Structure formats: structure tokens, C-alpha cells
Amino acid sequence: MWDEPPNDEDRLNPIKEVDGTILDFHPYEEQEWSETYLVDGTKFEISSFLTSTIEEYIQSVIKGDISLDKQCLVGALADGMALKGERQFDHYTESIFPYPKILKENLILRFFDFDGRWQNREALIYRRDSLFLHSLLVEVSKNLIMSLSALNEMYIHHPGLKWLTETCERMEAKPDCLSERIHRLLTWTDLGGSVRELEGLIAETAQLIQLGCPHIDITDQLKNAKAVRPGAKED
């Protein structure tokens, strides 16, 4: 976290001090400086932000902005540890808890959603359109993890949802054996079985949302999740 923009030497000096081998050294882009380097076989991935950017992101997220890039930075603060500047770091972490109700609602309504591609799942199974179907299974699985993270008041830590097992382990409200079932449905050769597994996860997630957030109306989303477009064999 920088009060003023760092120059190249500011970023290079720590790497030189530990005799690191630079893998990437990116200029300022999308409000971030980043570099990657190796030290004794360990890879360090460093992201630098202006404090003004961090404060802007925090204010945006706690007001309900569902931008994953912003939420990932806030998530890093939520689970991070300060090496120095503890007072400022603590000020930031105190401002992002408790988890914002508006963010929870916005994320659930955005990601617990099922469009026409999901409703074409039976046609995709019949045609053995495995590439398209697998991309759909991944997309819907990610949407469920986003929804469950919000339900459990957990900030998203990576836009690609790395660390699935660890993320699922931290959840209190979740379908049984969540990460194992997602792994299974993405690795089965039985496309129909994968779809049935995911249908079950959708239904169980809906029950958890209705139990934990009864004020959020997901009637339309459930209707879309259950819908199957007719004429699968003719598509």
C-alpha cells in the first residue's frame, strides 16, 4: 500500500536485497503495479496499490458493488496480515466488517441465476455436445460458489475461484460434500450424471438461501433453474 506512486527502484530494491529472479515486472495498469519473482524456489507475487485506490474500492464494495476485482482486493485485506502499518491496516479491516448486507443481496441475485443455456442442458446431453456442456457446468458451478460465498459472508479472493477446497471448507452453510461433488461432476464422463448432480446442488443451495435470507426473493431464479426447453432431440 503506497501513499504516493512507487517508481521502479522502489519496487526493484526489495527484490535485489533477497537476490530474487524476476519473472514479471508490470507497469501501472488498471490501478495496480505488479511483479513476480523467485527466491530459493519460492514464488512471490506482489500487487501494489495506492491507499486512495484501496479506500475507493472499500467504499464501493461496502455499498454493494459486485466487481470481482474490487472484492478480491477487499478479500485480501479481510484475510491478510500486516507486516507494517498495522494501524492503517486495522482501520481498513474494521471498515469491511460486518459483511455488507447490500453486497450479500446483490451477489446472490446476480449469481444465483440461470439463463437459456442451462435450460438447453438436455439437448446438450442428447447431442453429446461435451465441450459446450462442460463450459456450462463450470459456469453454473462458479455461480453457486459465488452465491454461497455471499451467503456465508465471505469475500471472493480470486475471480477465477482458485482454492475451491479451502473456500468450501470455510463455509458453514453449504450443501454436503460441496467441493467433492463439484470435482466429481466436472470429471465424470457421464454427462447426464454431471447435470443431475449439479441440479441437486442448485436445489440445495436454493434451500440454504431461502433459510438464511428469506427476504431475498429467488422465485424466478428457481423457476429458470428447473426449466428445460422442449424439443431436446430436435435442437
N, C-alpha and C positions, 0 to 999 in steps of 0.2 A: 504494500500500500504506500503510495507516494503522494506527498503534498504538492510536489512540483514534478513536471515530466522528467524522467531519468534520461541521461544521454547514454551512448553506447558504452562508455567506460564505466558508468555506474553499474551496468548490467554485466560487463565482462570481468570486472575485478574479482567478484566472488568466485567466478569460475577459474580464474588464473590462480587464486590463492589455494585452491584444492587440486590444482593440476588436472582440471576436467577436460574432457574431449567433447567439443561442441558438435551436436548432431543437427540442431536447427537454431536459427537466430533470426526471429522475425521482427520487422519494423512495427511501428504503431499501426494497428488496423482494427477496426470495429471496437474502438475504445480500450484496446488491450495491447500490451507488449508481452511476447512470449519467447522462451528459449528452452532448449532441451540439451542436456549434456550428461556424459558418463563419468563416474568416479569409482574406480575399483570395481567395475562391473555393475554398479547401481545406477539406474537412470533417474535423473531429476528433471521434472517438467515444471517450469516456473511460469506463472502468469502474474503480470504486474498491472495494477490499475491505479488511477488517481483516486484519492479519497473522495473527491467530488463525484466521480463516477459511481463509486460504491454507495455513497449516500443517495444518489439519484436512483440507483437500482433498488435499494431497500425501500425507499418511499413508493416506488412504482409497484413493487411486489406486494407490500402490505396493503395497498389499495386495490389489489385484485388482478394485477397484470399477470397473465399466464405465460408470458415469454419464457421459454425454457433456458435461454442464455442468461437471462437475469436471475431466474430461480436457481440455476446451478451455482452462480456466484454466492447467492444468499445461503444455499445449502452448504457451501464450503465454509462459510462463517459459522453456520449452525453447529457443525461437527468439527470445526477446526480448533487449533491450539495456538496461542500467541507465543512467539519466540521473543518478541519485544513489543513495546507499545500496548501493554496489557490494558491500560485504562481506555484507550480508544477502541480497542478490540471488544472489550466488555460492553462499551456503550453501543456498539453495533449489534452485538448478540442480544442485548436486552431489548433492542428495538424490534427484533423479528420474532419475539415470543411475547405472549402466546401466539400460536399459529393463527393467521388471519381467517376469520370465518368467510369473508367475501372471496378469498383465494380458494378455500376449500370448495365453495359452491361453484365458482367459475370453472375450476378444473374438472369437477365431476360432470357438470353439464356439457363441457367441451369434449371430454374424452370418453365418457360413457355414452357413446353414440355409434350408430350402426347404419351405414349407407347402403345403397343398392348393390354394391359389390358383395357385401356379406349376404344379402338376400339372394344372390345368384349362386350360393355355395353348392347347392345340389346339382346344378348344371355343371359346375366345375368338377365335381366328383365324377359325374357321369362321363364327361369328356376326358377325364384323367388329365386335366389341364394343370399339371402339378406345379409348374413354375409360378403361374399366376396365383394358384390357391395357396402355395406356401408363403408368398408375399402377403397375402391376405391374413393368413394365420399369424404371421409376425406382427402385422399392423394391429390386429384386434388384441393380441396378447399384450402388446405395448400399451394400448389404450386402457386395458384392465389394470396394468401396473400403475399407470398414471392416476387412475381413479382411486385405486386402493391406497396409493401413497397419500393422496389428498385426504381420504377418509381417515387415515391414521395420523394425519397432521405431520407428514414427513416431507421436507423439501426434496425436490428432484436433484440428484447430484450429477447426472450426465444425460445429455439429450438423446444419446443412443441407448440409455438404460444399461450401462455396464453394471457389474457386480449384482446380478439378479439374485443369486442365492443369499447374499448378505442382506440385500434390501428386503427380501421376503422374510428373512429371519427376524428382522427388526419390527415387523408388523404384528400388531396384536389382533386386529380384525382382518381376517383373510380366509379364503377357502382352505380346507385341509390340504396339506402336501402341495402347496401352490407352485413352488419352483420346480418340484419334481414332475408335476403334471404338465407344466409348460414345456419343460425339456422333452417329455415323452411325446407330446402332440407335435412337436417340431421335428422329431426324429423318426417317428413311425413311417412305414411305407404304406400303411393302411390309411388312405386319405379320409375315408368315411369315419374311421375311428378317431382321427385327429379332430375332425369337425364336431363329432359328438362330445368329445372331451371339452372342447372349447365352448360349446353350447352349455355344458354343465357349469363351467367356470363363470360364464356370463350370468346364469341364473343365480348362482350362489353369491356372486358379487352384488347383484341387484338386491338380494335379501339383506345383505350387510349394509348397503347404502340406505335402504328403507328403515332398517333398525337404528342405525347410527345418525341418520339425517332425515327424519321423517318429514321435515319441512321442504325438502327438495323433491319436486315432482318429476319422476322419471317414467311416467306412464307412457309417453310417446316413444321414449328410447326402448322400453321393454317391448312395445308393440313392434318396432322396427327390428329388434333383435330376434324375435320369434318368427317374423315374416319370411316366407320363402316364395320367390317368384315362380309362377306356374310355368309349365312347359319346359321343364329342365331338359328333357330329351330332345326337344326341338330347337333349343338355343344354339 
